[in-house]
Amino acid sequence: MDVDTVVYSNCKTPASYEPYRWTLSDKLKKAAKSELREDENVREQALAQMRDWIAKSAHIKRCRTDPLFLLRFLRTKKFSVPQACEMLEKYLTIRQTAAHMFSKCDIEDPDIEAIIDGGYIVPLPKRDSNGYQIVLSVAGNLDLDKVNSSLLARTHFLVQEVLADDEQSQIVGYRKVTDDRQITMKLLGMWSIMDIKRVAECIQNALPMRLKSIDFIGLPSSMASFAEFCISLLRPKMQKRTNFYRTAKDYASKMDKSILPDELGGNAGPLADMVAEFKERCRRKRAQLLAMDEMYIEVLKSSPYATDSCRADLDTGMIGSFRKLEVD
């Protein structure tokens, strides 16, 4: 069965729950046990407890309960059921309160398709030596006259959702790599202080993924202050996993070149081929991604995601200056 083509139900209390079957290698089973405390008993008990919580949560109206979906949260939170439930609640909430950033992830949307076709963001087909899924974004591949922060956020979320049910990535994690050699002030100016805080908060608290590192390549020294501000919003643990490389050659020297695109000093082939392969996967997942927009939660007033906690922040200071720049 191709899990990419399955459309899972959003019924929170199905007549019967979908069973889980382990299909991964013994190596990954050991990794899951040592890193996440996961074994068959822990997994089955956690899935049952999380499903029971969803069923009893009156404010959750429609939600996937299949194992692959719930394991996103359980594995991210190392099988702490309360923490996994809290993250799921936040995930459902931000999909509604920030729908302009976290919904309608459709590869057939011409604007999103143009960004993907341009090679702005793509998961590399091959994993690194640790088994991490690498997601590459290339700032210079954007047509800045045709994008905005909401559209870019939706595109990033599309990529995340396409990958999120992959069990190996759930267990071992991801690496985010940004090629900033051609980044401009015009791109930075699209993001308000509210946007940046929202995305940082959501990445850490509402989006289930085991992010192992963030690598910046060729970030201009003139943008160091902006980078420092963004990194300051991350938890100390994630701050320590942030790396800067002066050139693409420096980055490639630390990596297996057989997994990198030609444009980044590797020999895995042109980026365009990787984009074409990823687009096919997006098409296979399209029905499932659109169906997930039908999940629904009644947003509680007590939720920190119910209102825009950053709305009081004015676009002043460093970020505001980026937004006011006149750029070509």
C-alpha positions as CSV (number, residue, x, y, z in Angstrom):
1,M,0.0,0.0,0.0
2,D,1.3,3.5,-0.9
3,V,0.7,5.5,2.3
4,D,1.1,8.7,0.2
5,T,-2.2,8.0,-1.6
6,V,-4.3,7.1,1.4
7,V,-6.9,9.6,2.6
8,Y,-7.3,9.1,6.3
9,S,-10.6,9.8,8.1
10,N,-11.1,12.9,10.3
11,C,-13.7,11.1,12.4
12,K,-12.6,11.5,16.1
13,T,-14.5,8.4,17.2
14,P,-14.5,5.8,14.5
15,A,-16.2,2.5,14.9
16,S,-12.8,0.9,15.1
17,Y,-9.3,2.3,15.2
18,E,-6.7,1.5,12.6
19,P,-4.1,-0.9,14.0
20,Y,-0.4,-0.1,13.9
21,R,2.1,-2.5,12.2
22,W,5.8,-2.0,12.5
23,T,7.4,-2.1,9.0
24,L,10.8,-0.5,9.7
25,S,14.2,-2.0,10.1
26,D,15.7,-3.4,13.3
27,K,18.2,-0.5,13.4
28,L,15.3,2.0,13.5
29,K,13.6,-0.1,16.2
30,K,16.7,0.2,18.3
31,A,16.9,3.9,17.6
32,A,13.2,4.4,18.6
33,K,13.8,2.6,21.8
34,S,17.0,4.4,22.8
35,E,16.0,7.9,21.7
36,L,12.2,7.9,22.2
37,R,11.6,5.1,24.8
38,E,9.4,3.5,22.1
39,D,8.5,-0.2,22.1
40,E,5.4,-2.1,21.2
41,N,3.8,-1.8,24.7
42,V,4.6,1.9,25.1
43,R,3.4,2.7,21.6
44,E,0.1,0.8,21.9
45,Q,-0.7,2.3,25.4
46,A,0.1,5.8,24.2
47,L,-2.0,5.5,21.1
48,A,-4.9,4.2,23.2
49,Q,-4.6,7.0,25.7
50,M,-4.3,9.7,23.1
51,R,-7.3,8.4,21.2
52,D,-9.3,8.4,24.5
53,W,-8.3,12.0,25.1
54,I,-9.4,13.1,21.7
55,A,-12.7,11.3,22.0
56,K,-13.4,12.9,25.4
57,S,-12.3,16.4,24.3
58,A,-15.6,18.1,23.4
59,H,-13.9,21.0,21.7
60,I,-12.1,18.7,19.2
61,K,-14.8,18.0,16.6
62,R,-12.9,16.4,13.7
63,C,-9.4,14.9,13.9
64,R,-7.3,12.1,12.4
65,T,-6.8,9.2,14.8
66,D,-4.7,6.9,12.6
67,P,-1.4,5.8,14.0
68,L,0.9,7.7,11.6
69,F,-0.8,11.0,12.5
70,L,-0.8,10.5,16.2
71,L,2.8,9.1,16.2
72,R,4.0,12.5,14.8
73,F,3.2,14.0,18.2
74,L,4.1,11.1,20.4
75,R,7.5,10.7,18.8
76,T,8.2,14.4,18.9
77,K,7.4,14.4,22.6
78,K,9.2,11.1,23.3
79,F,5.9,9.4,24.2
80,S,4.9,11.8,26.9
81,V,1.1,11.6,26.3
82,P,0.2,14.8,28.0
83,Q,2.8,16.8,26.0
84,A,1.7,15.1,22.8
85,C,-1.9,15.9,23.4
86,E,-1.0,19.5,24.2
87,M,1.0,19.8,20.9
88,L,-1.9,18.3,18.9
89,E,-4.3,20.8,20.4
90,K,-2.0,23.6,19.4
91,Y,-1.5,22.1,16.0
92,L,-5.2,22.0,15.3
93,T,-5.6,25.5,16.7
94,I,-3.0,27.2,14.6
95,R,-4.4,25.5,11.5
96,Q,-7.5,27.6,12.1
97,T,-6.3,30.8,13.8
98,A,-3.4,31.2,11.2
99,A,-5.2,29.5,8.3
100,H,-3.4,32.0,5.9
101,M,-0.2,30.2,6.8
102,F,-1.2,26.7,7.7
103,S,-4.0,25.6,5.3
104,K,-4.8,25.1,1.6
105,C,-1.5,23.4,1.0
106,D,-2.2,22.5,-2.6
107,I,0.5,21.7,-5.1
108,E,-2.0,22.6,-7.8
109,D,-2.3,26.1,-6.4
110,P,-0.4,28.1,-9.2
111,D,1.4,30.3,-6.7
112,I,2.6,27.4,-4.6
113,E,3.5,25.4,-7.7
114,A,5.6,28.3,-9.1
115,I,7.6,28.5,-5.8
116,I,8.3,24.7,-5.9
117,D,9.1,24.7,-9.6
118,G,11.5,27.6,-9.1
119,G,13.5,25.4,-6.7
120,Y,13.0,27.5,-3.6
121,I,12.4,24.5,-1.2
122,V,12.8,20.8,-1.7
123,P,13.6,17.7,0.4
124,L,16.7,16.0,-0.8
125,P,15.9,12.5,-2.1
126,K,18.7,10.8,-0.2
127,R,19.2,11.0,3.5
128,D,22.5,11.8,5.3
129,S,24.7,9.3,7.2
130,N,22.5,9.7,10.3
131,G,19.3,8.9,8.3
132,Y,18.1,12.5,8.6
133,Q,15.8,13.9,6.0
134,I,17.4,17.2,4.7
135,V,15.1,20.0,3.6
136,L,16.9,22.6,1.4
137,S,15.7,26.1,0.7
138,V,17.4,28.5,-1.7
139,A,16.6,32.1,-1.2
140,G,17.9,33.1,-4.6
141,N,15.4,30.9,-6.4
142,L,12.4,33.1,-5.4
143,D,10.7,35.6,-7.6
144,L,10.2,38.3,-4.9
145,D,7.7,40.2,-7.0
146,K,5.3,37.2,-6.8
147,V,5.4,36.0,-3.2
148,N,4.6,37.2,0.3
149,S,5.2,35.8,3.8
150,S,1.9,34.0,4.0
151,L,2.5,32.2,0.7
152,L,6.0,31.2,1.7
153,A,4.7,29.9,5.1
154,R,2.1,27.8,3.3
155,T,4.7,26.4,1.0
156,H,7.0,25.5,3.9
157,F,4.0,23.9,5.6
158,L,3.1,21.9,2.5
159,V,6.6,20.4,2.5
160,Q,6.4,19.6,6.2
161,E,3.0,17.9,5.8
162,V,4.1,15.9,2.8
163,L,7.0,14.5,4.9
164,A,5.2,14.3,8.3
165,D,3.8,10.7,8.0
166,D,7.2,9.3,7.1
167,E,8.1,7.1,10.0
168,Q,11.9,7.2,9.6
169,S,11.8,11.0,9.7
170,Q,9.5,10.8,12.8
171,I,12.1,8.7,14.6
172,V,15.4,10.2,13.5
173,G,14.5,13.7,12.5
174,Y,15.2,16.4,10.0
175,R,17.9,18.9,9.1
176,K,16.9,22.3,7.6
177,V,19.4,23.9,5.3
178,T,19.1,27.4,3.9
179,D,21.2,28.6,1.0
180,D,21.3,32.4,1.7
181,R,24.1,33.4,-0.7
182,Q,21.6,35.5,-2.7
183,I,19.2,36.5,0.1
184,T,18.1,40.1,-0.1
185,M,16.6,42.7,2.2
186,K,13.4,42.6,0.1
187,L,12.8,39.0,1.2
188,L,13.4,39.8,4.9
189,G,11.2,42.8,4.7
190,M,8.2,40.6,3.9
191,W,8.2,39.2,7.4
192,S,6.8,41.3,10.2
193,I,7.9,40.8,13.8
194,M,4.5,39.2,14.3
195,D,5.1,36.7,11.5
196,I,8.6,35.8,12.8
197,K,7.4,35.2,16.3
198,R,4.4,33.2,15.2
199,V,6.5,30.9,13.0
200,A,9.2,30.4,15.7
201,E,6.5,29.7,18.3
202,C,4.7,27.3,16.0
203,I,7.8,25.4,14.9
204,Q,8.7,24.7,18.5
205,N,5.3,24.2,20.1
206,A,2.7,23.3,17.5
207,L,4.4,21.5,14.6
208,P,5.4,17.9,15.3
209,M,8.9,17.3,14.0
210,R,12.3,16.3,15.4
211,L,14.4,19.2,14.1
212,K,18.1,18.1,14.5
213,S,19.8,21.2,13.1
214,I,19.4,24.4,11.1
215,D,22.3,25.2,8.7
216,F,22.8,28.6,7.1
217,I,25.0,28.9,4.0
218,G,26.5,32.1,2.9
219,L,24.4,34.4,5.0
220,P,25.7,38.0,4.4
221,S,27.4,39.7,7.3
222,S,25.0,42.6,6.9
223,M,22.2,40.4,8.0
224,A,23.8,39.0,11.1
225,S,21.6,41.1,13.4
226,F,18.5,39.7,11.8
227,A,19.8,36.1,12.1
228,E,20.6,36.7,15.8
229,F,17.1,38.0,16.4
230,C,15.5,34.9,14.8
231,I,17.8,32.5,16.7
232,S,17.0,34.3,20.0
233,L,13.4,33.2,19.6
234,L,14.5,29.5,19.7
235,R,15.0,27.4,22.8
236,P,18.6,27.1,24.0
237,K,18.8,23.5,22.8
238,M,17.9,24.5,19.3
239,Q,20.2,27.5,19.3
240,K,23.1,25.1,19.9
241,R,22.0,23.1,16.8
242,T,22.2,26.2,14.6
243,N,25.3,26.3,12.3
244,F,26.7,28.8,9.9
245,Y,28.8,28.1,6.8
246,R,30.6,30.8,5.0
247,T,30.5,29.2,1.6
248,A,28.7,26.3,-0.2
249,K,32.1,24.6,-0.4
250,D,32.5,24.8,3.3
251,Y,29.1,23.1,3.8
252,A,29.7,20.5,1.1
253,S,33.0,19.6,2.8
254,K,31.1,18.5,5.9
255,M,28.5,16.5,4.0
256,D,28.3,13.4,1.8
257,K,28.4,15.0,-1.6
258,S,26.5,12.1,-3.1
259,I,23.3,13.4,-1.5
260,L,23.7,17.1,-2.4
261,P,22.5,18.7,-5.6
262,D,25.1,19.9,-8.1
263,E,24.3,23.5,-7.3
264,L,25.5,23.0,-3.7
265,G,28.8,21.3,-4.6
266,G,27.4,17.8,-4.6
267,N,27.1,15.2,-7.3
268,A,23.5,13.9,-6.8
269,G,22.3,15.6,-10.0
270,P,20.6,18.9,-10.7
271,L,18.2,20.5,-8.3
272,A,15.5,20.5,-11.0
273,D,15.4,16.7,-11.0
274,M,14.9,16.7,-7.2
275,V,12.1,19.2,-7.6
276,A,10.3,17.1,-10.2
277,E,10.5,14.0,-8.0
278,F,9.1,15.9,-5.0
279,K,6.3,17.3,-7.0
280,E,5.1,13.8,-7.9
281,R,5.0,13.0,-4.2
282,C,3.0,16.2,-3.5
283,R,0.5,15.1,-6.1
284,R,0.1,11.7,-4.5
285,K,-0.5,13.3,-1.1
286,R,-2.7,16.1,-2.4
287,A,-6.1,14.5,-1.5
288,Q,-4.9,13.8,2.0
289,L,-3.5,17.3,2.6
290,L,-6.7,18.9,1.4
291,A,-8.8,16.6,3.6
292,M,-6.8,17.6,6.7
293,D,-8.2,21.2,6.3
294,E,-11.5,19.7,7.4
295,M,-10.2,18.9,10.9
296,Y,-11.8,21.2,13.4
297,I,-11.4,22.4,16.9
298,E,-13.4,24.9,18.8
299,V,-10.7,27.4,19.8
300,L,-10.9,28.1,23.5
301,K,-10.4,31.7,24.7
302,S,-7.7,30.4,27.1
303,S,-5.6,29.1,24.3
304,P,-2.5,31.2,23.6
305,Y,-3.2,30.6,19.9
306,A,-6.7,31.9,20.1
307,T,-5.7,35.5,19.6
308,D,-2.6,37.0,18.1
309,S,-0.3,37.4,21.1
310,C,2.1,39.3,18.9
311,R,-0.4,41.8,17.6
312,A,0.6,44.3,20.2
313,D,4.1,44.4,18.8
314,L,4.6,47.2,16.5
315,D,6.8,46.9,13.4
316,T,9.5,49.1,14.8
317,G,13.2,48.7,15.4
318,M,15.3,46.3,13.4
319,I,12.5,44.4,11.7
320,G,10.5,47.5,11.0
321,S,13.6,49.0,9.3
322,F,13.8,46.0,7.0
323,R,10.1,46.5,6.0
324,K,10.6,50.2,5.2
325,L,13.6,49.7,3.0
326,E,13.4,50.8,-0.6
327,V,14.8,47.9,-2.6
328,D,15.1,47.3,-6.3
